[in-house]
Amino acid sequence: MANMSLKKNPMPSQEPDVRNKNFDEVALGLVQSGLAPDEVRAKVEDTLKICGLYPFRNWPVSALSFGQKKRVTIASVLVQDPELIILDEPTAGQDFRHYTDIMEFLRGLNAKGVTVVMITHDMHLMLEYTPRALAFCDGRLIADRSAAAILCDPALIEQAALKETSLYTLANRCGITPAEKFVERFIAADREVRADGC
């Protein structure tokens, strides 16, 4: 970690400067790094396209929705070609559509090789979007498993002060065992139905 450069692991503010235009906000780190203006323009335009923000490149940040502003923040990091992005509650305050848009966008980034680490208290998000989950208690790692494995372990749920999911509760009340497999199948089926546009 000590050898990683700031260029590879930038730390943007959590809120973009609402006075700037979207293009300028995303370009800021590249401009400050001394990159040639034509290279800045090309990288920023490509990144805005990836983030679905290109049509709004000349709009002020203040004109964007909450979800779009989050994407501007993410774009300001992506433009610098990071290997890793750490996000704290990436879907906080989002309605279901924007929640899904942000998470599918992040899934796409991950598929392109960007490691995405999320800090979340949203147990359903964890089940739906993370193949691997880490649970901490008192600053110590206490579990490194699948999200379903963590959220179907009552002792771990209590130790890590996690919220029991409704799917785990349903499996228990209906006597479905193992609960972990039920939860995994339910999440997979839900994803399939939504992928088909239902």
C-alpha positions in Angstrom: 0.0 0.0 0.0 2.8 2.4 0.8 4.0 2.4 -2.8 0.7 3.2 -4.3 0.6 6.7 -5.9 -2.1 9.3 -5.4 -2.7 9.2 -9.1 -3.7 5.5 -8.9 -5.7 6.0 -5.7 -7.2 9.5 -5.7 -9.3 10.7 -2.8 -12.1 13.0 -4.1 -14.4 14.9 -1.8 -17.7 13.2 -1.2 -19.7 16.1 -2.7 -18.7 17.7 -6.0 -18.4 21.5 -6.1 -21.9 22.5 -7.3 -20.5 25.7 -8.9 -18.5 23.8 -11.5 -19.7 22.3 -14.7 -19.6 18.5 -14.7 -16.8 18.4 -17.3 -14.7 20.7 -15.1 -15.4 18.8 -11.9 -14.3 15.5 -13.5 -11.2 17.1 -15.2 -9.9 18.8 -12.1 -7.5 16.1 -10.9 -6.1 15.6 -14.4 -5.6 19.3 -14.9 -3.8 19.6 -11.6 -1.6 16.6 -12.6 -0.3 18.6 -15.6 -1.7 16.4 -18.3 -1.9 18.0 -21.8 -5.3 19.7 -22.4 -6.2 17.4 -25.4 -5.5 14.3 -23.3 -7.6 15.8 -20.5 -10.5 16.4 -22.8 -10.3 12.9 -24.3 -10.1 11.1 -21.0 -12.9 13.2 -19.4 -15.2 12.7 -22.4 -14.7 9.0 -22.3 -15.3 8.8 -18.6 -18.4 10.9 -18.8 -19.7 8.5 -21.4 -19.0 5.5 -19.3 -20.8 7.1 -16.3 -23.8 8.1 -18.4 -23.1 11.8 -17.9 -21.8 12.9 -21.3 -25.1 14.6 -22.3 -24.8 16.7 -19.1 -21.1 17.6 -19.5 -21.8 21.4 -19.8 -24.4 21.5 -17.1 -23.6 22.8 -13.6 -23.3 20.1 -11.0 -26.1 21.8 -9.1 -28.6 20.9 -11.9 -28.1 17.2 -11.4 -30.1 14.7 -9.4 -28.6 13.2 -6.2 -27.7 10.0 -8.0 -26.1 11.9 -10.9 -24.0 13.9 -8.5 -22.7 10.6 -6.9 -21.7 9.5 -10.4 -19.8 12.8 -11.0 -17.9 12.0 -7.8 -17.2 8.5 -9.0 -16.2 9.8 -12.5 -13.7 12.2 -11.0 -11.9 9.2 -9.6 -12.4 6.9 -12.6 -10.9 9.4 -15.0 -7.6 8.8 -13.2 -7.6 5.1 -14.0 -7.8 3.7 -10.4 -7.3 0.0 -9.7 -9.5 0.3 -6.6 -12.5 2.4 -5.5 -13.8 2.5 -1.9 -17.3 3.8 -1.5 -19.1 4.6 1.8 -22.8 3.9 1.5 -23.0 4.4 -2.3 -26.8 4.1 -2.4 -27.7 6.2 0.6 -30.8 8.4 -0.1 -31.5 6.8 -3.4 -34.9 5.6 -4.7 -35.0 2.0 -6.1 -34.4 3.1 -9.7 -31.3 5.2 -8.8 -30.1 2.6 -6.3 -30.2 0.0 -9.1 -28.6 2.4 -11.6 -25.7 3.1 -9.3 -25.2 -0.6 -8.4 -25.3 -1.8 -12.0 -22.9 0.9 -13.0 -20.5 -0.2 -10.2 -21.0 -3.9 -11.3 -20.0 -2.8 -14.8 -16.9 -1.1 -13.5 -16.0 -4.2 -11.6 -16.4 -6.4 -14.7 -13.9 -4.1 -16.4 -11.3 -4.8 -13.7 -11.8 -2.0 -11.2 -12.0 -3.4 -7.6 -15.0 -1.9 -5.8 -15.1 -2.0 -2.0 -18.3 -0.8 -0.4 -19.0 0.0 3.2 -22.7 -0.5 3.8 -25.4 -1.1 6.4 -27.8 -2.1 3.6 -28.1 -5.9 4.1 -30.1 -6.4 0.9 -27.6 -4.5 -1.2 -24.9 -6.7 0.3 -26.8 -9.9 -0.6 -27.6 -8.7 -4.1 -24.3 -7.2 -5.2 -21.4 -8.7 -3.3 -19.9 -12.1 -3.9 -17.7 -11.5 -0.9 -18.5 -9.8 2.4 -16.3 -8.9 5.4 -17.8 -8.4 8.8 -16.0 -6.4 11.6 -16.5 -6.1 15.3 -14.5 -3.9 17.6 -12.1 -3.1 14.7 -11.3 -6.7 14.0 -12.2 -8.8 11.0 -14.5 -11.6 12.3 -15.8 -13.1 9.0 -14.8 -13.2 5.3 -17.5 -15.2 3.5 -20.3 -14.8 1.0 -22.9 -12.2 2.0 -25.5 -15.0 2.4 -23.2 -17.0 4.7 -22.7 -14.0 6.9 -26.3 -13.0 7.0 -27.6 -16.5 7.7 -25.3 -17.0 10.7 -27.3 -15.9 13.8 -24.2 -15.8 16.1 -22.3 -13.7 13.6 -25.3 -11.4 13.0 -25.4 -10.7 16.8 -21.6 -10.4 17.2 -21.3 -7.9 14.3 -24.5 -6.1 15.2 -26.0 -6.7 11.8 -29.7 -6.6 11.0 -31.3 -9.9 10.3 -32.7 -9.9 6.8 -36.4 -10.6 6.0 -35.2 -13.5 3.7 -33.4 -15.2 6.6 -36.4 -14.7 8.8 -38.8 -16.1 6.2 -36.5 -19.2 5.7 -36.5 -19.8 9.5 -40.3 -19.3 9.9 -41.0 -21.7 7.0 -38.5 -24.2 8.2 -36.4 -23.9 5.0 -32.9 -25.3 5.4 -30.3 -24.5 4.7 -31.4 -20.9 4.9 -28.2 -19.7 3.2 -29.1 -21.7 0.0 -32.7 -20.3 0.1 -31.4 -16.7 0.3 -29.0 -17.3 -2.5 -31.7 -18.8 -4.8 -34.1 -16.0 -4.0 -31.6 -13.3 -4.8 -30.7 -15.0 -8.0 -34.3 -15.5 -9.1 -35.1 -11.8 -8.2 -32.2 -10.6 -10.3 -33.3 -12.8 -13.2 -36.9 -11.5 -13.1 -35.7 -7.9 -13.0 -33.2 -8.5 -15.8 -36.1 -9.7 -18.0 -37.8 -6.3 -17.3 -40.5 -7.5 -14.9 
